[in-house]
Amino acid sequence: MAHKFEIHKDKAGEFRVRFAYNSETIFSTEGYTSKASAKSAIESIKKNGPDAEIDDTTVA
C-alpha cells in the first residue's frame, strides 16, 4: 500500500500519528499521552476527513 498511518513516539515520549504516502510524510498530529488516543485520532481522521472543507487562503 502506498499510503499509511504510522504511530510513533517522539523525543518527549508522546505518541504521534504520521500519514505517509510513498514514504513521504504528508502530515503529523499533535502528541498524545496514550497510544489509545493516537488510534482514536486515526479513526477520527478516517471518519471525518472525506467531508472536510478545503479552505484556500491564497484566494483573495
CORZI-V269724 format. One record per pair of residues at least 4 apart in sequence whose C-alpha atoms are under 7 Angstrom apart, sorted by the first residue. I is the first residue (numbers start at 1). J is the second residue. D is the distance in whole Angstrom. If there is no record, write none. Layout:
i;j;d
I;J;D
I;J;D
This chain:
i;j;d
2;21;6
2;22;5
3;20;5
3;21;4
3;22;6
4;19;6
4;20;5
4;21;7
5;17;7
5;18;6
5;19;5
5;20;6
6;17;6
6;18;5
6;19;6
7;15;7
7;16;6
7;17;5
7;18;7
8;15;6
8;16;5
8;17;7
9;13;5
9;14;5
9;15;5
9;16;6
10;14;6
10;15;6
10;16;7
14;31;5
14;32;5
14;33;5
15;31;5
15;32;5
15;33;6
15;34;6
15;35;6
15;38;6
16;28;7
16;29;6
16;30;6
16;31;5
16;32;6
16;38;6
17;28;6
17;29;5
17;38;6
18;25;6
18;27;6
18;28;4
18;29;7
19;25;6
19;26;6
19;27;6
19;28;6
20;24;5
20;25;4
20;26;5
21;25;6
21;26;7
32;37;6
32;38;6
34;38;7
35;39;6
36;40;6
37;41;6
38;42;7
39;43;6
40;44;6
41;45;6
42;46;6
43;47;6
44;48;6
45;49;5
48;52;7
